[in-house]
């Protein structure tokens, strides 16, 4: 947040201040600038709340501000330290969604699908723990986390097969299938799987094919 012009060199200097004061490495961190007539820490808090849906839950508890008086005007640097369990999903989830979209699956035309790639949904996914769920416009998102990445070992943790097991996952999360779009991310080690269910009976669900039991695979065509 800045008053006056802000050039590349000044941005670099501000980053250096945060690195020095916080001890955090900011390599690869997205930096966004916001002009303000009179930057202040109070205004910085208001800015964070305005963009809270793009951040992990309770951003103010992880907020740090750094005020720098510069010749060209005051700058207030706002840092919201991410409480992310799986930051790697920021890179892999959009690629996974793009592969599904390229496959022409019907679920990609559902109203809730577009929200899966929104910054707020990706931030939730990066910070989610096993069983976490959140309602976004037009879609419920539920996350399951497994330490194991090998499908054979993950399947052993799904008694009765994925289709029966996922009913319990959604029930525990308070999500009722058939009452709206529902997405199920499965984080298996550093591998992503996705299921998507629509209440429209004419839209076949997207299911995590590699995690289905042999019986489930015999029961229908490959869906993901």
N, C-alpha and C positions, 0 to 999 in steps of 0.2 A: 504494500500500500504506500503510495508516494504522492508528494506534492511537487510539482515541477517536472521537468523532463527526466527520463530515466534511460540511460544508454547501456550498452552491453558491458562496458567497463565497470559501471556503477553496480549493475546486477552482480557481477563477479565479486566486487568488494563486499556487497551485502551477504552473499553466500559465504565468503571467507569469515565474516563476523559470526554467522550462525555456527559454522563448523568449529571455530575457535571456542565459542562460548558453550556449545552443547556437547562437543566431542563426537557428534554424529557425522558420518560420511554421507554427503548428499549426491554422490555420483548416481546418475540415472533418475533422480527425483524430479518430477514435474514442477516447474516454477511458473506461477501466474501472477501478473502485475495488475493492480487496481489503482487508478488515479483517485485522489481524494483532496478536497480543498484544504482540509486540516486533519491529517492522519493522526490517530490516537489509538491507544490500546483498547479503549472502550469501543471505538468504531471497529477495531479489528475483531473483537468478540462478536459484534453484531454481524460482521461479514461471514464469520465462520458459521453462525447459526443460520444465516440465509442459505448457505450451501451445505447444510448438515446432511441432506439426503444423498450427497455425493461422497460422504465420509463414513468411516466406521462409527458404530454407535457411541454416544456420549463424547463428542469431540472436544468439548470444553475441558474435560478432565485430562486431556492429553495435549493441551494447548500451551505453547510458549510464545512470548512476544519479545522482540528486540527493537528498541527505539534508537535510531541513529540520526543525529543532527548533521546534515550535509550542507554544503555551500548552496546547492541548488534547491534546497528544501528538505523538510523532515521526511524520513522514511520509517515506516513501522513494518518490520518483517514478522510475519505470522507463520509459525510452524506447528502443524498438527501431527504429532508423532503417531504413526499408524500402529494399531494393535492388531497386526495381521499374522494369522497362523500359517497361511499358505499364500504368500505374496506372488508365487510363481503363476497363479491362475490369471493374473493380469495379462500375461503373455499367451498362455495356452488356451484359455476359455474362448477368446474371440476367434482363434484358429479353429477350434472345435465347432463353434457355431457356424463358421463359414463353410466347413465341410458338410455339415448337415444341410445348409441352405443350397449348396451346390448339388446335393443329392435329390432335390426336388420333393422332399417330404411335405405332406400336407400341413403338418403342424406349424411350419414356418410362416404360414399365412394367417395364423391365429392372432388375435389382438394382443395377447400377452407375450408373444415370442420376442418382439422388438425390445422388450424391457430387459431381457437376459443380457444384452450387451451394453446396457446403460451403465454409466459410472457408478451409480448408487448400488446397482445389483452386483457389479463386479467387486465393489468395496465390501459388500456384505459377504460375498463368497470368499474373499481373501481372509476375512476375519472370522469366518464361521467355524464352529466346533460341531461335533457329531450331534445330530438331532435338532440343530438350530433351524428356525423357519422365519420367514418374513413375508408380509403381504406387500406386493407392489401393484401399481395400477394394472388391472386385468390379469394378474397371475400371482399365485402363491409359489414361493420358492422354498424348498426343503433341501437340507444338505446332510449327507451321510459321509463319515470319514472313516477310512480303514488304513491301518499302518501298512498292510500288505498290498502290493500292486499286481501280483500274479492272479489272473482271473480264477484259476483252479482253486486257489486258497481263499479268495474272496467268496466264491460260491459256497464254500463250506460254512461260511458265517451267515448264510441265508437259508434257514430251515424251510423246507417245502418249496424252494425255488424263489426266484426274484418276485414273481407276480403275487405270491401269497405273502412273502416277507414285507414287501413295500406297503401293503395295506396297513400293517402295524406301524410302519414308520410314519405314514401320513396321519394315522389315528392319534399317535402320541404327540404329533406336532399340532393337533387340532385342525387339520385340513381334511375337508370332506370332498372326496373325489366325486365328480358329477355336478358340483355347484360352481364350477368356474375352471379356468385353465390352471394347471398345476405342473410345476417343473421339479425334477429331482436330480440334483447334482450328486455324483458319487466321486469323492476324492480318494483314490486308491494309491497310496504312496504319492508319487508325482504324476499319476495318470488320471485323466478325467473321463468320466462316463456321464451320460445324460439321458434322462427319460422325460417325456413331456406328454401330458394327458389333457385332452380336450373333452368338454361335456357334449360336444357335437358327435353323435353316433356315426356320422359320415366321414369323420376325420380319424384315421387309424392312429393309435398312439405311437410315439417314438419310444423304443425300449433299448436298454443297454445289451445288445446282442451277445457280447463276449461274456456277460455275467449271467446269462440264462442257463438253466439246466438243460440236459439233453432232451428231457420230456417237453420242456417249453419250446425248444427249437423245432422239435418235430411237429408241434402244434400250430405253427404258422410260418409265414414268410419272414425273411430277414428284414428288420425294421430300422436297425442302426448299426 
